[in-house]
Amino acid sequence: MYALTYAAETDSAVTWMDWAKVAPTAAVVSAVVTLLIRWWDKPRPVLHLEMRLRENIGEASFDWGVAALINLGDGDAFDIRLFGSGCDVGVRNTPDNEGKWTYRIPVLKAGATQLIAIGTEKGKQMEKGDAIIVTWAPRSRRWFRRTMRIDVAELTGEHLLPPGVLEYVKIPWWVRRTSSLERKTPRAQEYLYPMRRFSQDRKGK
């Protein structure tokens, strides 16, 4: 009887010790999974550049272009800084002050648009390597930054074609993924890959 009782107590002690070893590991794994889910699910800024039609720019000894920096994401972009390769890029300090320019934007809210002015030499054709470079911080007061570089010649244009003008396509019922839907939709393709359509049109001619 004593032997059975001792064996039972020993098994119970071993089980408790095993749980004592497993519990910290489980807690760490749970914490890591929680942090990963929170990181993956947090709002993120997604910046996009597209050209805009010029209005009321005026005459000068250089040419102007206008681009729109659009935040398509669900998070704000902070401390945005603009640089030009082969061109001069800037934004107005304030909407009401047309005489002062800067290369920095404190914050671009989710869904907001900021117009950017692009200056080049008079009559110059944009070459390969002439680009707009945008850097920003996904979070305020964070050292981590992201960088986007887009050649000026490859910027998407304004989408002026209303619904009904582009080609009609039938999408199978089993297509569910967003990327697959975008590949099959002409309007999404015009928005994502405008230069591809331009190249196809030129080949057709």
NORDAJO-V317059 format. One record per residue. N is the residue number from 1. RES is the residue in one small letter. SS is DSSP state (2 for helix, 1 for strand, 0 for the rest). PSI is psi as a letter, one per 20 degrees, with the letter a starting at -180 (999 if undefined). D_CENTER is the distance of its C-alpha to the mean C-alpha in whole Angstrom. Layout:
BEGIN
n: (N | N)
res: (RES | RES)
ss: (SS | SS)
psi: (PSI | PSI)
d_center: (D_CENTER | D_CENTER)
END
This chain:
BEGIN
n: (1 | 2 | 3 | 4 | 5 | 6 | 7 | 8 | 9 | 10 | 11 | 12 | 13 | 14 | 15 | 16 | 17 | 18 | 19 | 20 | 21 | 22 | 23 | 24 | 25 | 26 | 27 | 28 | 29 | 30 | 31 | 32 | 33 | 34 | 35 | 36 | 37 | 38 | 39 | 40 | 41 | 42 | 43 | 44 | 45 | 46 | 47 | 48 | 49 | 50 | 51 | 52 | 53 | 54 | 55 | 56 | 57 | 58 | 59 | 60 | 61 | 62 | 63 | 64 | 65 | 66 | 67 | 68 | 69 | 70 | 71 | 72 | 73 | 74 | 75 | 76 | 77 | 78 | 79 | 80 | 81 | 82 | 83 | 84 | 85 | 86 | 87 | 88 | 89 | 90 | 91 | 92 | 93 | 94 | 95 | 96 | 97 | 98 | 99 | 100 | 101 | 102 | 103 | 104 | 105 | 106 | 107 | 108 | 109 | 110 | 111 | 112 | 113 | 114 | 115 | 116 | 117 | 118 | 119 | 120 | 121 | 122 | 123 | 124 | 125 | 126 | 127 | 128 | 129 | 130 | 131 | 132 | 133 | 134 | 135 | 136 | 137 | 138 | 139 | 140 | 141 | 142 | 143 | 144 | 145 | 146 | 147 | 148 | 149 | 150 | 151 | 152 | 153 | 154 | 155 | 156 | 157 | 158 | 159 | 160 | 161 | 162 | 163 | 164 | 165 | 166 | 167 | 168 | 169 | 170 | 171 | 172 | 173 | 174 | 175 | 176 | 177 | 178 | 179 | 180 | 181 | 182 | 183 | 184 | 185 | 186 | 187 | 188 | 189 | 190 | 191 | 192 | 193 | 194 | 195 | 196 | 197 | 198 | 199 | 200 | 201 | 202 | 203 | 204 | 205)
res: (m | y | a | l | t | y | a | a | e | t | d | s | a | v | t | w | m | d | w | a | k | v | a | p | t | a | a | v | v | s | a | v | v | t | l | l | i | r | w | w | d | k | p | r | p | v | l | h | l | e | m | r | l | r | e | n | i | g | e | a | s | f | d | w | g | v | a | a | l | i | n | l | g | d | g | d | a | f | d | i | r | l | f | g | s | g | c | d | v | g | v | r | n | t | p | d | n | e | g | k | w | t | y | r | i | p | v | l | k | a | g | a | t | q | l | i | a | i | g | t | e | k | g | k | q | m | e | k | g | d | a | i | i | v | t | w | a | p | r | s | r | r | w | f | r | r | t | m | r | i | d | v | a | e | l | t | g | e | h | l | l | p | p | g | v | l | e | y | v | k | i | p | w | w | v | r | r | t | s | s | l | e | r | k | t | p | r | a | q | e | y | l | y | p | m | r | r | f | s | q | d | r | k | g | k)
ss: (0 | 2 | 2 | 2 | 2 | 2 | 2 | 2 | 2 | 2 | 2 | 2 | 2 | 2 | 2 | 2 | 2 | 2 | 2 | 2 | 2 | 2 | 2 | 2 | 2 | 2 | 2 | 2 | 2 | 2 | 2 | 2 | 2 | 2 | 2 | 2 | 2 | 2 | 2 | 2 | 2 | 0 | 0 | 0 | 0 | 0 | 1 | 1 | 1 | 1 | 1 | 1 | 0 | 0 | 0 | 0 | 0 | 0 | 0 | 0 | 0 | 1 | 1 | 1 | 1 | 1 | 1 | 1 | 1 | 1 | 1 | 0 | 0 | 0 | 0 | 0 | 1 | 1 | 1 | 1 | 1 | 1 | 1 | 1 | 1 | 0 | 0 | 1 | 1 | 1 | 1 | 1 | 1 | 1 | 0 | 0 | 1 | 1 | 1 | 1 | 1 | 1 | 0 | 1 | 1 | 1 | 1 | 1 | 0 | 0 | 0 | 0 | 1 | 1 | 1 | 1 | 1 | 1 | 1 | 1 | 1 | 0 | 0 | 0 | 0 | 0 | 0 | 0 | 0 | 0 | 1 | 1 | 1 | 1 | 1 | 1 | 1 | 0 | 0 | 0 | 0 | 0 | 0 | 0 | 0 | 1 | 1 | 1 | 1 | 1 | 1 | 2 | 2 | 2 | 0 | 1 | 0 | 0 | 0 | 0 | 0 | 0 | 0 | 0 | 0 | 0 | 0 | 0 | 0 | 0 | 0 | 0 | 0 | 0 | 0 | 0 | 0 | 2 | 2 | 2 | 2 | 2 | 2 | 2 | 0 | 2 | 2 | 2 | 2 | 2 | 2 | 2 | 0 | 2 | 2 | 2 | 2 | 2 | 2 | 2 | 2 | 2 | 2 | 2 | 0)
psi: (g | h | g | g | g | g | g | g | h | g | g | g | g | g | g | g | h | g | h | h | h | h | g | h | g | h | g | g | g | g | g | g | g | g | g | g | g | h | g | h | i | q | q | p | q | o | q | p | p | q | q | q | q | p | p | l | h | r | q | r | j | r | q | q | q | p | q | p | o | p | o | i | a | j | q | q | p | q | l | p | p | p | q | p | o | j | r | p | p | r | q | q | g | q | h | i | o | i | i | p | q | r | j | q | o | g | q | o | q | p | i | r | p | p | p | p | p | o | p | r | q | p | j | p | p | p | r | p | i | o | r | p | p | p | q | r | p | h | q | q | l | q | h | p | q | q | p | p | p | p | p | h | i | j | q | q | r | q | n | i | p | r | p | i | h | r | q | p | q | p | p | q | h | i | o | h | q | g | h | h | h | h | h | i | o | h | g | h | h | h | g | h | m | h | h | g | h | g | h | h | h | h | h | h | 999)
d_center: (72 | 71 | 69 | 67 | 66 | 65 | 63 | 61 | 60 | 59 | 57 | 56 | 55 | 53 | 51 | 50 | 49 | 47 | 45 | 45 | 43 | 41 | 40 | 38 | 36 | 35 | 34 | 32 | 30 | 30 | 28 | 26 | 25 | 24 | 22 | 20 | 20 | 19 | 16 | 15 | 15 | 14 | 11 | 8 | 6 | 2 | 4 | 6 | 10 | 13 | 17 | 19 | 23 | 25 | 27 | 30 | 29 | 32 | 34 | 34 | 34 | 31 | 28 | 25 | 22 | 20 | 16 | 14 | 11 | 9 | 7 | 7 | 6 | 10 | 10 | 11 | 9 | 13 | 15 | 13 | 15 | 15 | 17 | 19 | 21 | 24 | 23 | 23 | 20 | 20 | 20 | 23 | 24 | 24 | 24 | 28 | 29 | 29 | 30 | 28 | 25 | 22 | 19 | 18 | 16 | 17 | 14 | 12 | 13 | 11 | 11 | 13 | 13 | 14 | 17 | 17 | 20 | 21 | 24 | 26 | 30 | 32 | 32 | 30 | 28 | 25 | 25 | 23 | 21 | 21 | 17 | 15 | 13 | 11 | 11 | 10 | 11 | 10 | 13 | 16 | 19 | 17 | 18 | 15 | 12 | 9 | 10 | 9 | 12 | 13 | 16 | 18 | 20 | 17 | 15 | 15 | 17 | 18 | 19 | 23 | 24 | 25 | 25 | 28 | 28 | 26 | 28 | 28 | 28 | 29 | 27 | 29 | 29 | 28 | 24 | 22 | 19 | 16 | 15 | 19 | 19 | 16 | 19 | 22 | 21 | 21 | 19 | 16 | 17 | 18 | 14 | 13 | 15 | 18 | 19 | 21 | 22 | 24 | 25 | 27 | 28 | 30 | 31 | 33 | 35)
END
